[in-house]
Amino acid sequence: MGKLRFAAALTPQGWVENVTVETAADGTIAALATSGESGRYDGIALAGMPNLHSHAFQRGMAGLAERRGTAEDSFWTWREVMYAFLHRLTPEDVEAIAAEAYVEMLETGFTALGEFHYLHHAPAGAAYADPAEMAGRVVAAARTAGIGLTLLPVFYAHGGFAGAPLGPAQLRFGSDPEGYAALLQAARPHLADLPEARLGIAPHSLRAVTPETLAEVLPLAAGGPVHIHAAEQEKEVADCLAALGARPVEWLLNNAPVGPGWCLVHATHMTEAETKALARSGAVAGLCPVTEANLGDGLFPAPDFLGAGGAFGIGSDSNVLIDAAEELRLLEYGQRLRHRRRNVLGTPDRSTGRHLYERACLGGAAALGRPVGALAPGRRADILVLDEEHAALAGKKGDALLDSFLFAGGRKAVRDVYVGGDRLVEAGRHRRRDEVAARFGATMKRLLA
């Protein structure tokens, strides 16, 4: 047993002061007590935030796609920059970039992630001797950083709707159902010694699979999470209508067993009927506001979805900026700009920051299939500790602490971060920050030389 003492903590029952969190040897929370036991209580404890959607290697291209071309810029032109960048990456490069991304995630309060991993093969599409070589590098990076991992190898069979062939830049992603099954099997040994590791599946999108191959790979989830991109772009919606006779979210709800254990990433462009049906399904909407803003995707219909009881979580996606607080801040601010009013996603009984934070924690935990997202016995001791002396938090109590963190303090208010009861971030700095940053820096200088 270990004991962590905090001046205040947000639990499922609400805020408590002078709380002791007892952690078990397996990294779970054994008990929470407010007995007034002697000892120093400091810091504000929150459940660590799950990051339900990440493409770790894209951290290396952050800032490289911010120049407008001669044609109108969009997600599709950004994708060409991404393809050019990933073409150069070796397994060693992927590990170095992923480790940097994961350290940064921890330093901002993300304590577990879903890695939507689709870079499987060598540049010309040839398989590595170990089909899960690249997946193994992602696992190694998670082990270095200490972050909880749900690995989501991507099934990517086609370059567009109606079974279009893969383009040359997509050959590193591609597989057929048989090869994908072999990839999943090869990934399991890499995960064997990672605490609480999870393995799920990720059919990339309806443009990258056919109805037939989607049906063929879904049983491979074997009870693990199923994640899929859906309705991120208006062009994607139009192409799906032309090819399948339905919008992406509509098609999935009508033709796949979408429900608990599923995560539809983005789901930006939905009709009112789709929004309500997705909320009723029990699937999680995976929202990535920073990336969606960076790519010009659009704004998720959050008031209607949350009002219908929908579950959501947040992800850092392209990792152009890694900041758990910024994802939630931008989620709310986008709605304020769209609807021209304030506290759009709050409720009368709790503040906007608390409402967003608690729902994102629970939705992210469900999407990752991990016992995280709340400070409660039996959950993982994944804890974000805010600095009560930070200027944005000074003198604040209760929900005002969370609101001040999300809307005024941001990542600089994060003091310590624990994963499974192990303190990985102290005074805002990961304990392996120097070595990870040095390797990342050397990798990027070589790649961009």
C-alpha positions as CSV (number, residue, x, y, z in Angstrom):
1,M,0.0,0.0,0.0
2,G,1.1,3.5,-0.8
3,K,-0.5,6.7,0.5
4,L,-1.0,10.0,-1.4
5,R,-2.4,13.0,0.4
6,F,-4.1,15.9,-1.3
7,A,-5.6,19.1,-0.1
8,A,-8.6,18.5,-2.2
9,A,-9.8,15.8,-4.7
10,L,-12.6,15.5,-7.1
11,T,-14.3,12.1,-6.6
12,P,-17.5,10.7,-8.1
13,Q,-19.3,11.9,-5.0
14,G,-17.9,15.5,-5.4
15,W,-15.1,17.5,-3.9
16,V,-13.5,16.3,-0.7
17,E,-10.8,18.0,1.3
18,N,-7.7,16.5,3.1
19,V,-8.1,13.2,1.3
20,T,-5.7,10.2,1.5
21,V,-5.6,8.0,-1.5
22,E,-4.4,4.5,-0.8
23,T,-2.8,2.7,-3.7
24,A,-2.4,-1.0,-4.1
25,A,0.6,-2.9,-5.4
26,D,-1.3,-3.5,-8.7
27,G,-1.6,0.2,-9.4
28,T,-5.3,0.5,-8.5
29,I,-6.9,2.7,-5.9
30,A,-7.5,0.7,-2.8
31,A,-9.4,3.3,-0.7
32,L,-10.0,7.0,-0.3
33,A,-10.2,8.4,3.2
34,T,-10.7,11.8,4.9
35,S,-9.8,10.8,8.4
36,G,-7.6,13.8,9.2
37,E,-4.6,11.6,9.4
38,S,-1.4,13.6,10.3
39,G,0.8,14.6,7.5
40,R,1.0,17.3,4.8
41,Y,-1.9,17.6,2.4
42,D,-1.2,19.6,-0.7
43,G,-2.2,19.8,-4.4
44,I,-5.6,19.3,-6.1
45,A,-6.2,15.8,-7.3
46,L,-8.2,15.0,-10.4
47,A,-8.6,11.7,-12.3
48,G,-6.0,11.6,-15.1
49,M,-7.5,12.3,-18.5
50,P,-7.7,9.5,-21.1
51,N,-6.5,10.4,-24.6
52,L,-8.7,8.3,-26.8
53,H,-7.2,9.1,-30.2
54,S,-3.5,9.7,-31.2
55,H,-1.3,9.3,-34.2
56,A,2.0,9.6,-32.4
57,F,4.3,9.9,-35.4
58,Q,2.5,13.0,-36.5
59,R,4.1,14.9,-33.6
60,G,7.2,15.0,-35.7
61,M,5.5,17.0,-38.5
62,A,3.8,19.6,-36.2
63,G,4.3,23.0,-37.7
64,L,5.3,21.7,-41.2
65,A,1.9,22.1,-42.9
66,E,1.2,25.7,-42.1
67,R,2.0,27.2,-45.5
68,R,-0.8,27.8,-48.0
69,G,-0.4,26.4,-51.5
70,T,-1.6,27.8,-54.8
71,A,-4.9,25.9,-54.4
72,E,-7.3,26.2,-51.5
73,D,-5.9,24.4,-48.4
74,S,-7.8,21.6,-46.7
75,F,-7.5,18.3,-44.9
76,W,-6.8,16.7,-48.2
77,T,-3.8,19.0,-49.0
78,W,-2.6,18.5,-45.4
79,R,-2.7,14.8,-46.0
80,E,-0.2,15.0,-48.8
81,V,2.3,16.8,-46.4
82,M,1.7,14.0,-43.9
83,Y,2.3,11.3,-46.5
84,A,5.6,12.9,-47.6
85,F,6.8,13.1,-43.9
86,L,5.9,9.5,-43.0
87,H,7.6,8.1,-46.1
88,R,11.0,8.8,-44.4
89,L,10.3,7.3,-41.0
90,T,12.2,4.2,-39.8
91,P,11.1,2.1,-36.8
92,E,13.7,3.9,-34.7
93,D,12.3,7.3,-35.7
94,V,8.7,6.2,-34.9
95,E,9.8,5.1,-31.4
96,A,11.7,8.4,-30.7
97,I,8.8,10.6,-31.9
98,A,6.2,8.6,-30.0
99,A,8.2,8.7,-26.8
100,E,8.3,12.5,-27.0
101,A,4.6,12.7,-27.7
102,Y,3.8,10.4,-24.8
103,V,6.0,12.4,-22.4
104,E,4.3,15.6,-23.4
105,M,0.9,13.9,-22.9
106,L,1.8,13.0,-19.4
107,E,3.1,16.5,-18.6
108,T,-0.3,18.0,-19.6
109,G,-2.4,15.5,-17.7
110,F,-3.2,12.7,-20.2
111,T,-2.4,9.4,-18.3
112,A,-3.7,6.8,-20.8
113,L,-4.1,6.8,-24.6
114,G,-5.5,5.0,-27.5
115,E,-2.9,4.8,-30.2
116,F,-4.7,4.6,-33.6
117,H,-1.7,3.1,-35.3
118,Y,-1.6,2.7,-39.0
119,L,2.1,3.0,-40.0
120,H,2.8,-0.8,-40.4
121,H,5.2,-1.4,-43.2
122,A,8.4,-0.3,-44.9
123,P,8.2,2.7,-47.3
124,A,7.5,0.6,-50.4
125,G,4.9,-1.5,-48.5
126,A,7.0,-4.5,-47.8
127,A,6.3,-6.2,-44.4
128,Y,9.0,-6.2,-41.7
129,A,10.2,-9.6,-40.5
130,D,8.0,-9.0,-37.5
131,P,4.6,-7.8,-38.8
132,A,4.2,-5.8,-35.7
133,E,7.6,-4.1,-35.8
134,M,6.1,-0.7,-35.9
135,A,3.5,-1.5,-33.3
136,G,6.2,-2.8,-31.1
137,R,8.0,0.6,-31.3
138,V,4.8,2.3,-30.2
139,V,4.6,-0.1,-27.2
140,A,8.3,0.6,-26.4
141,A,7.6,4.3,-26.4
142,A,4.7,3.9,-24.1
143,R,6.9,1.8,-21.8
144,T,9.6,4.5,-21.8
145,A,7.1,7.2,-20.9
146,G,5.0,5.1,-18.5
147,I,1.7,6.0,-20.1
148,G,-1.2,3.5,-20.1
149,L,-1.8,2.1,-23.6
150,T,-4.7,0.8,-25.6
151,L,-3.1,-0.2,-28.9
152,L,-5.4,0.1,-31.9
153,P,-3.8,-1.3,-35.0
154,V,-5.5,0.1,-38.1
155,F,-7.1,-2.0,-40.8
156,Y,-6.5,0.0,-44.0
157,A,-7.4,-1.9,-47.2
158,H,-8.3,0.7,-49.8
159,G,-7.5,4.2,-51.0
160,G,-11.1,5.4,-51.3
161,F,-14.7,4.3,-51.4
162,A,-15.9,1.4,-53.6
163,G,-12.7,-0.5,-53.0
164,A,-10.3,1.9,-54.8
165,P,-6.7,0.7,-54.7
166,L,-4.2,2.1,-52.3
167,G,-2.1,4.9,-53.6
168,P,1.7,4.7,-53.5
169,A,1.8,6.8,-50.3
170,Q,-0.6,4.5,-48.6
171,L,1.3,1.3,-49.1
172,R,2.8,1.5,-45.6
173,F,-0.7,1.2,-44.1
174,G,-2.3,-1.5,-46.2
175,S,-3.4,-5.0,-45.4
176,D,-6.0,-7.5,-46.2
177,P,-8.1,-9.3,-43.5
178,E,-5.7,-12.2,-43.3
179,G,-2.6,-10.0,-43.0
180,Y,-4.4,-7.8,-40.4
181,A,-5.2,-10.8,-38.3
182,A,-1.5,-11.8,-38.4
183,L,-0.6,-8.2,-37.4
184,L,-2.9,-8.4,-34.4
185,Q,-1.5,-11.7,-33.3
186,A,2.1,-10.4,-33.7
187,A,1.3,-7.4,-31.6
188,R,0.2,-9.3,-28.5
189,P,3.7,-10.4,-27.3
190,H,4.8,-6.7,-27.4
191,L,2.1,-5.8,-25.0
192,A,2.7,-8.7,-22.6
193,D,4.7,-6.9,-20.0
194,L,3.0,-3.5,-20.3
195,P,0.7,-2.9,-17.2
196,E,-3.0,-3.0,-18.0
197,A,-2.3,-3.0,-21.8
198,R,-5.3,-3.3,-24.0
199,L,-5.6,-4.4,-27.7
200,G,-8.4,-3.3,-29.9
201,I,-9.0,-2.8,-33.6
202,A,-9.4,0.2,-35.8
203,P,-10.9,-0.1,-39.2
204,H,-9.6,3.2,-40.5
205,S,-12.8,4.6,-42.1
206,L,-15.5,3.7,-44.5
207,R,-13.4,5.0,-47.3
208,A,-10.5,2.6,-46.4
209,V,-12.6,-0.6,-46.0
210,T,-15.5,-2.1,-47.8
211,P,-18.7,-3.4,-46.1
212,E,-17.5,-6.9,-46.7
213,T,-14.0,-6.5,-45.3
214,L,-15.4,-4.5,-42.3
215,A,-17.6,-7.4,-41.5
216,E,-14.7,-9.8,-41.8
217,V,-12.4,-8.0,-39.4
218,L,-14.9,-7.0,-36.7
219,P,-14.8,-10.4,-35.0
220,L,-11.0,-9.9,-34.5
221,A,-11.8,-7.3,-31.8
222,A,-12.5,-10.3,-29.5
223,G,-14.2,-8.1,-27.0
224,G,-11.7,-5.2,-27.2
225,P,-12.5,-1.7,-28.3
226,V,-13.4,-0.8,-31.9
227,H,-12.5,2.6,-33.2
228,I,-13.2,4.1,-36.6
229,H,-12.9,7.6,-38.2
230,A,-16.4,8.8,-39.3
231,A,-17.8,12.0,-41.0
232,E,-14.7,14.1,-40.4
233,Q,-14.9,15.9,-43.7
234,E,-17.9,17.1,-45.8
235,K,-16.2,15.5,-48.9
236,E,-16.1,12.2,-47.1
237,V,-19.8,12.5,-46.4
238,A,-20.6,13.2,-50.0
239,D,-18.4,10.4,-51.3
240,C,-20.0,8.0,-48.8
241,L,-23.5,8.9,-49.9
242,A,-22.5,8.3,-53.5
243,A,-20.8,5.0,-52.8
244,L,-23.0,3.5,-50.1
245,G,-26.2,5.4,-50.3
246,A,-26.0,6.7,-46.8
247,R,-24.0,9.1,-44.7
248,P,-21.0,7.6,-42.7
249,V,-22.6,7.7,-39.2
250,E,-25.9,6.7,-40.6
251,W,-24.4,3.8,-42.5
252,L,-22.5,2.5,-39.5
253,L,-25.5,2.7,-37.2
254,N,-27.6,0.8,-39.7
255,N,-25.1,-1.8,-40.8
256,A,-22.6,-2.4,-38.0
257,P,-23.0,-3.4,-34.3
258,V,-22.2,0.1,-33.1
259,G,-22.7,0.4,-29.4
260,P,-20.7,0.2,-26.1
261,G,-17.1,-0.6,-26.8
262,W,-17.1,1.5,-30.1
263,C,-15.7,4.9,-30.6
264,L,-16.6,7.0,-33.7
265,V,-13.8,9.5,-34.0
266,H,-14.7,13.0,-35.0
267,A,-18.4,12.4,-36.2
268,T,-18.3,16.1,-37.1
269,H,-20.8,16.2,-39.8
270,M,-24.1,14.6,-38.6
271,T,-27.7,15.3,-39.1
272,E,-29.9,15.8,-36.1
273,A,-31.2,12.3,-36.5
274,E,-27.7,10.8,-36.7
275,T,-26.6,12.9,-33.6
276,K,-29.5,11.5,-31.5
277,A,-29.1,8.0,-32.7
278,L,-25.3,8.0,-32.0
279,A,-26.0,9.3,-28.5
280,R,-28.6,6.5,-27.9
281,S,-26.2,3.8,-29.2
282,G,-23.8,3.9,-26.2
283,A,-20.8,4.4,-28.5
284,V,-18.4,7.1,-27.6
285,A,-17.8,10.2,-29.8
286,G,-14.0,10.8,-30.0
287,L,-13.5,14.5,-30.3
288,C,-10.2,16.1,-31.1
289,P,-10.9,19.9,-31.1
290,V,-7.3,21.1,-31.6
291,T,-6.7,18.9,-34.6
292,E,-10.2,19.5,-36.0
293,A,-9.5,23.2,-35.8
294,N,-6.1,22.9,-37.3
295,L,-7.4,20.9,-40.3
296,G,-10.5,23.0,-40.8
297,D,-12.8,20.0,-40.2
298,G,-15.8,21.9,-38.6
299,L,-17.5,21.8,-35.2
300,F,-19.1,18.8,-33.6
301,P,-22.9,19.2,-32.7
302,A,-22.0,19.0,-29.1
303,P,-25.1,20.7,-27.4
304,D,-27.5,18.3,-29.1
305,F,-25.3,15.2,-28.6
306,L,-24.6,15.9,-24.9
307,G,-28.3,16.9,-24.4
308,A,-29.3,13.5,-25.7
309,G,-27.0,11.8,-23.2
310,G,-24.2,11.0,-25.6
311,A,-20.8,9.9,-24.3
312,F,-17.7,11.6,-25.5
313,G,-13.9,11.7,-24.9
314,I,-11.1,13.8,-26.2
315,G,-8.0,12.9,-28.2
316,S,-4.8,14.7,-29.4
317,D,-5.1,13.1,-32.8
318,S,-2.4,14.8,-35.0
319,N,-0.5,16.0,-31.9
320,V,0.1,19.4,-33.5
321,L,-0.4,20.7,-30.0
322,I,-0.5,18.3,-27.0
323,D,-2.5,19.8,-24.1
324,A,-5.4,18.1,-22.3
325,A,-6.8,21.4,-21.0
326,E,-6.7,23.0,-24.4
327,E,-8.8,20.2,-26.0
328,L,-11.6,20.9,-23.6
329,R,-11.3,24.6,-23.7
330,L,-11.4,24.6,-27.5
331,L,-14.4,22.3,-27.4
332,E,-16.4,24.8,-25.4
333,Y,-15.0,27.9,-27.1
334,G,-15.9,26.5,-30.5
335,Q,-19.5,26.1,-29.4
336,R,-19.5,29.7,-28.0
337,L,-18.4,31.0,-31.3
338,R,-21.0,29.0,-33.2
339,H,-23.9,29.8,-31.0
340,R,-22.8,33.3,-29.8
341,R,-23.4,32.6,-26.1
342,R,-21.4,31.4,-23.1
343,N,-21.2,28.2,-21.1
344,V,-22.9,26.3,-23.9
345,L,-21.8,22.8,-22.6
346,G,-22.3,23.5,-18.9
347,T,-25.3,22.5,-16.8
348,P,-27.2,24.4,-14.0
349,D,-26.0,22.0,-11.3
350,R,-22.3,22.0,-12.1
351,S,-19.8,24.3,-13.8
352,T,-18.8,24.0,-17.4
353,G,-15.3,22.9,-16.6
354,R,-16.4,20.2,-14.2
355,H,-19.1,18.9,-16.6
356,L,-16.7,18.7,-19.5
357,Y,-13.9,17.2,-17.5
358,E,-15.9,14.5,-15.8
359,R,-17.7,13.4,-18.9
360,A,-14.5,13.4,-21.0
361,C,-12.9,11.2,-18.3
362,L,-15.7,8.6,-18.3
363,G,-16.1,8.6,-22.0
364,G,-12.4,8.2,-22.6
365,A,-12.2,5.4,-20.2
366,A,-15.1,3.6,-21.9
367,A,-13.5,4.1,-25.3
368,L,-10.1,2.7,-24.2
369,G,-11.6,-0.2,-22.2
370,R,-9.5,0.8,-19.2
371,P,-10.5,1.1,-15.5
372,V,-9.6,4.8,-15.4
373,G,-11.4,8.1,-15.4
374,A,-12.4,8.5,-11.8
375,L,-10.8,8.7,-8.3
376,A,-12.6,5.6,-6.9
377,P,-11.6,2.3,-5.4
378,G,-10.9,-0.3,-8.1
379,R,-9.9,2.3,-10.7
380,R,-6.3,2.8,-11.7
381,A,-4.4,5.3,-9.6
382,D,-4.0,7.6,-12.6
383,I,-4.0,11.1,-11.0
384,L,-3.4,14.6,-12.2
385,V,-2.3,17.0,-9.5
386,L,-2.9,20.7,-9.9
387,D,-0.6,23.3,-8.3
388,E,-2.9,25.1,-5.7
389,E,-0.3,27.9,-5.6
390,H,-0.5,28.6,-9.3
391,A,-1.8,32.1,-10.0
392,A,-4.8,30.9,-11.9
393,L,-5.9,28.6,-9.0
394,A,-4.9,30.7,-5.9
395,G,-7.8,31.0,-3.5
396,K,-10.2,28.9,-5.6
397,K,-12.4,26.2,-4.2
398,G,-14.5,23.4,-5.7
399,D,-15.6,23.7,-9.3
400,A,-13.8,27.0,-9.7
401,L,-10.5,25.0,-9.5
402,L,-11.4,23.0,-12.6
403,D,-12.8,26.0,-14.4
404,S,-9.6,28.0,-13.6
405,F,-7.4,25.1,-14.8
406,L,-9.2,24.7,-18.1
407,F,-10.0,28.3,-19.0
408,A,-7.2,30.3,-17.2
409,G,-4.3,28.1,-16.2
410,G,-3.8,25.3,-18.7
411,R,-0.9,22.9,-18.7
412,K,1.3,25.2,-16.6
413,A,-1.1,24.5,-13.6
414,V,-0.2,20.8,-13.8
415,R,2.2,20.0,-11.0
416,D,2.5,16.2,-10.7
417,V,1.1,13.2,-12.6
418,Y,0.8,9.6,-11.4
419,V,0.1,6.5,-13.5
420,G,-0.8,3.4,-11.5
421,G,0.3,5.2,-8.4
422,D,3.8,5.9,-9.8
423,R,4.7,9.6,-10.0
424,L,6.1,10.2,-13.5
425,V,5.8,14.0,-13.6
426,E,7.0,16.1,-10.8
427,A,6.8,19.9,-10.8
428,G,5.6,19.8,-14.3
429,R,8.5,17.8,-15.7
430,H,8.6,14.1,-16.7
431,R,11.4,12.2,-14.9
432,R,12.8,11.0,-18.3
433,R,12.3,14.3,-20.1
434,D,15.9,15.0,-20.8
435,E,16.8,11.6,-22.4
436,V,13.6,11.5,-24.4
437,A,13.9,15.0,-25.7
438,A,17.5,14.5,-26.7
439,R,16.7,11.4,-28.8
440,F,13.7,13.2,-30.3
441,G,15.8,16.3,-31.1
442,A,18.5,14.3,-32.8
443,T,15.9,12.3,-34.8
444,M,14.2,15.5,-36.1
445,K,17.4,17.2,-37.0
446,R,18.3,14.2,-39.2
447,L,14.9,13.9,-40.7
448,L,14.7,17.6,-41.6
449,A,18.3,18.1,-42.7
